[in-house]
Amino acid sequence: MEYRGYDSAGIAVKNGSGISLTKRVGEVSELVAAVEQNPIAGDYGIGHTRWATHGGVTDGNAHPHTDESGGIAVVHNGIISNFQSLRSDLEARGHVFSSETDTEVIPHLIEENLRDGATPEEAFRAAVGSLSGSYAIAAIIGDEEAIFATRSGSPLVLGVGDGEYYLASDVPAFIQHTARVVY
């Protein structure tokens, strides 16, 4: 998680009671200390180290980002070039944002699509279809026992372990766990 430059880090873990979220400005060691102080457990999760491109360096702007209910969590690497117009449209429909980032539009788009009756997979696909830019995205959506992921113009690799899977921007993030990689 920490061999590249970053200014904040966070994780979202799916467990029986929903999604637990921990985010911190600073080094990954700050995040580790926060999780050690308030442990979170679950079956799967997503995490990200952020280098600020939209919004300041704050805990609130650190990834993962959620929808208003906290039932959808998203991490994203890259830039959503049309986020300002998407955010304005979502705010006009009543969505309330808690960060200054381009990433936060993604869970709100997914939430909006779910409200319109889409399945989680359909909601994710439709949200991604609304985006312009270069990105790699991973999301946890509601009670689905899956991590949804996609990429466009940014790297995303899948590591296949023994009973587990890893998503990352490149192989060094998980090489100590598996050398089986899908590009």
C-alpha positions in Angstrom: 0.0 0.0 0.0 2.8 2.4 0.7 5.6 2.2 -1.8 4.2 5.1 -4.0 3.7 8.7 -2.9 0.5 9.5 -1.1 -1.0 11.9 1.5 -3.7 9.7 3.1 -4.9 6.2 3.3 -8.1 4.3 4.2 -10.0 1.0 4.2 -13.6 -0.1 4.0 -14.4 -3.6 5.3 -17.7 -5.4 4.7 -19.0 -7.3 7.7 -22.4 -8.6 9.0 -23.4 -5.1 10.2 -22.5 -3.2 7.1 -19.4 -1.4 6.0 -16.8 -0.3 8.5 -14.6 2.7 7.4 -11.3 4.0 8.7 -9.4 6.9 7.0 -6.4 8.9 8.0 -4.2 11.7 6.6 -0.5 10.8 6.7 1.4 7.6 6.4 -0.1 4.1 6.3 1.2 3.7 9.8 -1.4 6.3 10.9 -4.1 4.1 9.4 -2.6 0.9 11.0 -2.6 2.6 14.4 -6.2 3.7 14.0 -7.3 0.2 13.1 -5.3 -1.3 16.0 -7.0 1.1 18.3 -10.5 0.4 16.9 -10.3 -3.0 15.2 -12.6 -3.8 12.3 -13.2 -7.3 11.0 -15.0 -8.6 7.9 -15.0 -10.9 5.0 -13.5 -8.6 2.4 -12.6 -5.0 1.9 -11.1 -2.2 -0.3 -8.3 0.2 0.5 -6.5 3.0 -1.1 -3.6 5.4 -0.7 -4.5 8.8 -2.1 -2.4 11.6 -3.7 -4.7 14.6 -3.7 -5.8 15.9 -7.1 -9.3 17.3 -6.2 -9.8 18.6 -2.6 -7.4 19.2 0.2 -5.4 16.7 2.3 -8.0 15.8 5.0 -9.5 12.7 6.6 -12.8 13.6 4.8 -11.1 13.6 1.4 -9.2 10.4 2.0 -10.6 7.2 0.3 -12.8 5.2 0.5 -15.8 7.4 -0.2 -19.4 6.3 0.6 -22.9 7.3 -0.4 -25.0 9.0 2.2 -26.2 5.8 3.8 -22.8 4.3 4.1 -23.9 1.2 2.2 -21.7 1.8 -0.8 -17.9 2.3 -0.5 -15.6 3.2 -3.4 -11.9 3.7 -4.0 -10.6 5.2 -7.2 -7.3 5.9 -8.8 -7.2 8.5 -11.6 -9.3 11.5 -12.5 -13.0 11.8 -13.2 -13.0 14.8 -15.6 -16.7 15.4 -15.6 -17.2 15.1 -11.8 -18.3 18.7 -11.4 -21.3 18.4 -13.7 -22.2 15.0 -12.2 -21.9 16.4 -8.7 -24.2 19.3 -9.6 -26.8 17.0 -11.1 -26.7 14.8 -8.0 -26.9 17.7 -5.7 -30.0 19.0 -7.6 -31.5 15.5 -6.9 -30.9 15.9 -3.2 -27.6 14.2 -2.7 -25.4 15.6 0.0 -21.6 15.4 -0.4 -19.1 15.2 2.4 -15.9 15.7 0.5 -14.3 17.8 -2.2 -13.1 14.9 -4.3 -14.0 13.7 -7.8 -14.3 10.1 -6.4 -17.4 10.8 -4.2 -19.7 11.2 -7.2 -19.2 7.4 -7.9 -21.0 6.0 -4.8 -23.7 8.6 -5.2 -24.3 7.6 -8.9 -24.5 4.0 -7.8 -27.0 4.9 -5.1 -29.1 6.9 -7.6 -29.2 3.9 -9.9 -30.2 1.5 -7.1 -33.0 3.9 -6.2 -34.2 3.6 -9.8 -34.5 -0.1 -9.5 -31.1 -1.3 -10.9 -29.4 -4.4 -9.5 -26.0 -3.7 -7.9 -24.2 -4.8 -11.0 -26.4 -2.7 -13.3 -26.0 0.3 -10.9 -22.2 0.0 -11.0 -22.1 -0.4 -14.8 -24.5 2.6 -15.3 -22.5 4.8 -12.9 -19.2 3.9 -14.7 -21.0 4.6 -18.0 -21.6 8.2 -16.8 -17.9 8.9 -16.1 -15.3 10.6 -18.3 -11.6 10.4 -17.6 -9.0 7.9 -16.8 -9.6 5.7 -13.8 -9.5 2.4 -11.9 -12.4 1.8 -9.5 -13.3 -0.8 -6.9 -16.6 -0.7 -5.0 -18.5 -2.6 -2.3 -22.2 -2.3 -2.8 -24.8 -3.1 -0.1 -25.2 -6.8 0.8 -23.6 -8.1 -2.4 -20.8 -10.5 -1.5 -18.6 -9.1 -4.2 -16.2 -6.3 -5.0 -17.1 -4.6 -8.3 -14.1 -3.2 -10.3 -13.3 -1.6 -13.6 -10.7 0.4 -15.4 -10.4 2.9 -18.2 -7.0 4.3 -19.1 -5.5 3.5 -15.7 -3.9 0.2 -14.6 -5.8 -2.4 -12.6 -4.5 -5.9 -12.0 -6.1 -9.0 -10.4 -4.0 -11.2 -8.1 -5.3 -14.8 -7.7 -4.4 -16.4 -4.4 -5.4 -19.6 -2.6 -9.0 -18.7 -1.8 -8.5 -15.0 -2.1 -8.2 -12.3 -4.7 -6.4 -9.0 -4.8 -7.0 -5.8 -6.9 -4.3 -3.2 -7.3 -2.8 -0.7 -9.7 0.2 -2.9 -10.1 1.7 -6.2 -9.0 4.1 -5.1 -6.2 1.0 -4.3 -4.0 0.3 -8.0 -3.6 3.3 -9.9 -4.8 4.1 -11.2 -1.3 0.7 -13.0 -1.3 0.5 -14.4 -4.9 2.4 -14.3 -8.2 -0.7 -15.4 -10.2 -1.8 -12.2 -12.0 -4.5 -11.3 -14.5 -3.9 -8.1 -16.4 
